[in-house]
Amino acid sequence: MGFWHPTPYTRQRWLRFKQHRRGYWSLWIFSLLFALSLGAELISNDKPLLLFYEGRYYTPVFVTYAETSFGGDFETEADYKDPFILEKLTAPGNWVLFPPNPHSYQSINLQLSHPAPSPPDAVNRLGTDDRARDVLARLIYGFRVSVLFALALTLVGVVLGILAGAIQGYFVGKVDLIAQRFIEIWGGMPELYLLIIFASIFDPSILLLLLLLSLFGWMGLSDYVRAEFLRGRGMTYVKAARAMGASNRTIMFRHLLPNAMTPVITFLPFRITAAILSLTSLDFLGLGVPPTTPSLGELLRQGKGNIEAWWLSLTTFLVLVVMLMLLNFIGEALRDAMDPRKE
C-alpha cells in the first residue's frame, strides 16, 4: 500500500498558502485551539486527573468511583469538591491533582461570595452564569460543541452539494431542469419558521438541529459544483474516457470531481463560519441545542438578560470574534492559494 504523493499543482498551492502568513498561522492557531478543546475534560473538570489515596492511584476523570472508596458513606459517585471528601483526599500521605480549571461545564458553585451571576474571582476566573456555573468551563466546552457541530454540518452539506451538483452538471437536460426547479422551490421554504415548528413539536437535540439545517445547507455549494461539471463534461479527456467505455460514475468521480474541488475547498472555512453563526443564533433564540448543552449562544442570551454581568457577553463575544476571524483568515488564504489565475 503506497503513500499519497501530492501533484505539482498541489505542492504549488500549498506553497502559496504558506506564503499567506496570516492564513497559515491562523490555521495553526485554530487547529491548536480545537485540539485543546477536544481534551476539554483534561483542562476543565470538577473531577481530579489523578489522586493517590491510601496507597492506591485513582483516575476519576476516566473512571467513576463511589464515595465509599474514599471513606464516604454513599455508593453514589464521589463529589470531589465536597469538603469532607476533599479533606480525606488531602490528608497526610494522600494527594489530589485537579485540572488547570477545576470546574466542569455543569458543576455548580454553591459557595459564591456574590449572587449568581457572580463576577470573576480567584475561584471562577471568568465568573459564573446565572445558574452559578463556571463561565470559563462553559466557553471551553461550548467552543468544542460549536466547532464539532459546524464540521458535521459542513461535511453533510458538502457531500449532498457535491452529489446534487455533479448529477445536474453531468447529465444536464431534463435532469438539470427538474433539479433546478426543485432547488428554487426548496430554497424558498421559510427555514426559520420550520425550525420554530419542529422545536415546538420535538425535544431539542443536536441531531435534530443537524438534520434540519442539513436540509438547506447544500444548495449554495451545489451551484458551484454544477458549474464546474458543466464546464468539464465537454473536455477532451472526458470524451476520451467515455470513448474507452468508462462508466458515468467513473467519469464523474474519478475524472471530473477532482477538477471541481477548487470551489469546494475554497469555501470550506466560510461554510464552517456560517454553521457556527447559525448554531449561535439559534441558541440565542432558544431554538438550538438542549438547555444542558454548553453553548456560546446560550451564554449570549444570559448576557442579554443580565446586562450588569458584563463578563458573560464580553468573554463570549471575544471567543466568537477570535474563532470566526481565524476561519476567515484561513478562507482568504485558501482562496488565494486555489486561484487558477496564479497557476
C-alpha positions in Angstrom: 0.0 0.0 0.0 1.7 3.2 -1.2 1.7 6.6 0.2 -0.1 9.6 -1.3 2.2 11.7 -3.4 1.0 15.3 -4.0 0.9 16.5 -7.6 3.0 19.6 -8.6 -0.2 21.7 -8.6 -1.0 20.6 -5.1 2.5 21.5 -3.9 2.3 24.9 -5.6 -1.0 25.6 -3.9 0.4 24.6 -0.5 3.4 26.9 -1.0 1.1 29.8 -2.0 -0.9 29.0 1.1 2.2 29.1 3.3 3.2 32.4 1.8 -0.1 33.9 3.1 1.3 34.2 6.6 -1.9 35.4 8.2 -3.9 32.5 6.9 -1.1 30.0 7.6 -0.7 31.0 11.2 -4.4 31.2 11.7 -4.7 27.6 10.6 -2.1 26.5 13.2 -3.8 28.6 16.0 -7.3 27.3 15.2 -6.0 23.7 15.0 -4.3 24.1 18.3 -7.4 25.6 20.0 -9.6 22.9 18.5 -7.2 20.1 19.6 -7.2 21.6 23.2 -11.0 21.7 23.2 -11.1 18.0 22.2 -9.4 17.3 25.5 -11.6 19.7 27.5 -12.2 17.1 30.2 -8.4 17.3 30.9 -8.4 21.1 31.0 -11.6 22.0 32.8 -13.3 19.4 35.1 -14.5 19.1 38.6 -13.0 15.6 38.8 -9.3 15.1 39.6 -7.0 14.0 36.8 -5.1 11.8 39.3 -5.2 11.2 43.0 -3.3 9.0 45.5 -5.4 7.6 48.4 -4.2 5.1 51.0 -1.5 3.6 48.8 -3.6 3.4 45.5 -3.8 5.6 42.5 -7.1 6.7 41.0 -8.1 8.4 37.8 -11.6 9.9 38.4 -11.6 11.8 35.1 -11.7 8.4 33.3 -13.3 6.1 35.9 -16.3 6.6 38.1 -15.6 5.8 41.8 -18.1 5.6 44.6 -17.9 7.8 47.6 -17.2 4.8 49.8 -13.9 4.3 48.0 -12.6 7.5 49.8 -14.1 7.0 53.3 -17.6 8.3 52.5 -21.0 6.8 53.4 -22.8 6.6 50.0 -22.5 4.3 47.0 -23.1 7.1 44.6 -20.3 8.8 42.6 -18.0 10.8 44.8 -18.2 14.6 44.9 -14.6 15.7 44.9 -15.5 19.2 45.8 -17.3 18.1 49.0 -15.3 19.4 52.0 -15.5 16.0 53.7 -14.2 14.1 50.7 -11.6 16.7 49.9 -10.3 16.5 53.5 -9.9 12.8 53.1 -8.1 13.2 49.8 -5.6 15.8 51.1 -4.9 14.1 54.4 -1.2 13.3 55.2 0.1 10.7 52.8 -2.7 11.4 50.2 -2.7 13.9 47.4 -5.0 15.0 44.5 -4.3 16.7 41.2 -7.1 18.7 39.6 -7.2 20.1 36.0 -6.0 23.7 35.5 -9.6 24.9 35.7 -11.3 22.7 38.4 -14.8 23.2 37.1 -17.0 21.3 34.6 -19.5 23.0 32.4 -22.3 21.7 34.5 -20.8 21.9 38.0 -22.5 24.5 40.3 -20.6 26.6 42.8 -22.6 26.6 46.0 -20.2 28.8 47.9 -20.3 32.0 45.9 -19.4 35.3 47.6 -21.9 37.2 45.4 -25.3 36.2 44.0 -25.2 34.4 40.6 -24.2 35.5 38.1 -21.1 36.3 40.1 -18.1 38.4 38.8 -14.6 36.9 38.1 -12.7 35.9 41.2 -9.9 33.5 42.2 -12.2 30.5 42.2 -14.1 31.3 38.9 -11.6 33.1 36.8 -14.3 34.4 34.3 -17.1 34.5 36.8 -20.3 32.4 36.8 -23.5 32.4 34.8 -27.0 32.9 36.3 -27.0 29.3 37.5 -23.7 29.6 39.3 -21.8 27.5 36.6 -18.3 28.4 35.7 -18.1 30.6 32.6 -14.6 29.5 31.5 -15.7 25.9 31.5 -18.8 26.8 29.5 -16.7 28.6 27.0 -14.2 25.8 26.5 -16.9 23.1 26.1 -19.1 25.5 24.1 -16.2 26.1 21.7 -15.9 22.4 21.1 -19.6 21.9 20.6 -19.7 24.7 18.1 -16.8 23.5 16.0 -17.8 19.9 16.0 -21.4 20.8 15.0 -20.1 23.1 12.3 -17.7 20.4 10.9 -20.5 17.9 10.9 -23.0 20.3 9.2 -20.3 21.3 6.7 -19.5 17.6 5.9 -23.1 16.7 5.3 -23.6 19.9 3.2 -20.5 19.2 1.1 -21.5 15.6 0.4 -25.1 16.5 -0.6 -23.9 19.5 -2.5 -21.4 17.6 -4.5 -23.8 14.8 -5.3 -26.6 17.2 -6.4 -24.2 19.5 -8.4 -22.5 16.5 -10.1 -25.7 14.9 -11.2 -27.1 18.2 -12.6 -23.9 19.3 -14.3 -23.1 15.9 -15.8 -26.5 14.7 -17.1 -27.9 18.1 -17.9 -31.1 18.1 -20.0 -34.3 17.2 -18.1 -32.4 16.1 -15.0 -30.8 19.5 -14.7 -34.1 21.3 -15.4 -36.1 19.4 -12.9 -33.4 19.6 -10.2 -33.1 23.4 -10.7 -36.8 23.9 -10.3 -36.8 21.8 -7.2 -33.9 23.8 -5.7 -35.8 27.0 -6.5 -38.9 25.8 -4.7 -36.9 24.2 -1.8 -34.8 27.4 -1.4 -37.9 29.4 -0.9 -39.0 27.5 2.1 -39.0 29.5 5.3 -36.2 27.8 7.2 -36.6 29.7 10.4 -40.3 29.0 10.6 -39.7 25.3 10.0 -37.1 25.3 12.9 -39.6 27.0 15.2 -42.3 24.5 14.3 -40.1 21.5 14.8 -38.7 22.9 18.0 -42.2 23.1 19.4 -43.0 19.5 18.3 -39.8 17.6 19.2 -37.5 17.8 22.1 -34.4 19.8 21.2 -31.3 17.8 20.2 -28.1 18.3 18.3 -29.0 15.6 15.8 -32.4 17.1 15.1 -30.8 20.5 14.6 -28.1 19.0 12.3 -30.8 17.2 10.3 -32.9 20.4 9.8 -30.0 22.6 8.9 -28.6 20.0 6.5 -31.8 20.0 4.5 -31.0 23.6 3.4 -27.2 23.8 3.7 -26.2 22.0 0.5 -27.8 24.2 -2.1 -25.2 27.0 -2.3 -22.4 24.6 -2.9 -24.3 22.5 -5.5 -24.4 25.5 -7.8 -20.6 25.8 -7.9 -20.1 22.0 -8.4 -22.8 22.1 -11.2 -20.9 24.9 -13.0 -17.6 23.0 -12.8 -19.2 19.8 -14.1 -20.9 21.7 -17.0 -17.6 23.2 -17.9 -15.6 19.9 -17.7 -18.0 17.5 -19.3 -17.1 18.7 -22.8 -13.3 18.4 -22.2 -11.2 16.1 -24.3 -10.2 13.8 -21.5 -13.9 13.2 -20.6 -14.7 12.4 -24.2 -11.7 10.1 -24.4 -12.8 8.3 -21.2 -16.3 7.9 -22.5 -15.0 6.5 -25.8 -12.9 4.0 -23.9 -16.1 2.7 -22.2 -15.7 4.3 -18.8 -18.9 4.3 -16.8 -20.7 7.6 -15.9 -19.8 7.1 -12.2 -16.1 6.7 -13.1 -16.1 9.8 -15.2 -18.0 11.8 -12.7 -16.0 11.0 -9.6 -12.6 10.0 -10.9 -12.1 12.5 -13.7 -14.4 15.4 -13.2 -14.7 15.7 -9.4 -11.0 16.3 -8.6 -11.1 19.2 -11.0 -14.3 20.5 -9.5 -13.0 20.5 -5.9 -11.4 24.0 -6.1 -14.6 25.9 -5.1 -15.5 23.2 -2.5 -12.1 23.6 -0.7 -12.1 27.3 -1.1 -15.5 27.8 0.6 -15.0 25.3 3.4 -13.8 27.8 6.1 -16.6 30.2 5.2 -19.2 27.4 5.4 -17.8 26.4 8.8 -18.1 30.1 9.9 -21.7 30.2 8.6 -22.6 27.0 10.5 -21.1 28.4 13.8 -23.1 31.6 13.4 -26.3 29.6 12.7 -25.9 27.5 15.8 -25.0 30.5 17.9 -28.0 32.5 16.6 -30.5 29.6 17.1 -29.1 29.0 20.7 -29.5 32.7 21.4 -33.2 32.5 20.3 -33.7 29.3 22.3 -34.2 27.1 19.2 -30.8 25.3 19.3 -29.2 22.6 21.5 -30.8 21.3 24.7 -30.5 23.6 27.7 -28.0 21.4 29.5 -25.6 21.5 26.5 -22.8 24.2 26.8 -23.5 26.8 24.2 -22.0 30.1 23.2 -25.4 31.4 22.1 -26.9 30.5 25.4 -24.2 32.5 27.2 -25.0 35.5 25.0 -28.7 35.1 25.8 -27.8 35.1 29.5 -25.7 38.2 28.9 -28.7 39.9 27.3 -30.8 39.0 30.3 -28.2 40.2 32.8 -26.8 43.4 31.4 -24.8 44.1 34.6 -22.9 40.8 34.2 -20.5 42.2 31.6 -18.3 39.1 31.8 -20.9 36.9 30.2 -21.3 38.9 27.0 -17.7 40.2 26.7 -15.9 36.8 27.1 -18.4 35.0 24.7 -18.1 37.8 22.2 -14.3 37.6 22.3 -14.3 33.9 21.8 -16.7 34.2 18.8 -14.7 37.0 17.2 -11.4 35.2 17.5 -12.8 31.9 16.2 -14.6 33.5 13.2 -11.6 35.8 12.5 -9.2 32.8 12.3 -11.6 30.9 10.0 -12.0 33.9 7.7 -8.2 34.4 7.5 -7.9 30.7 6.6 -10.5 31.1 3.9 -8.8 34.1 2.4 -5.5 32.2 2.2 -7.2 29.2 0.6 -9.0 31.4 -1.9 -5.6 33.0 -2.9 -3.8 29.6 -3.0 -6.5 28.0 -5.1 -6.9 30.9 -7.6 -6.4 29.4 -11.1 -5.1 32.7 -12.4 -1.9 32.2 -10.3 -1.1 28.8 -11.7 
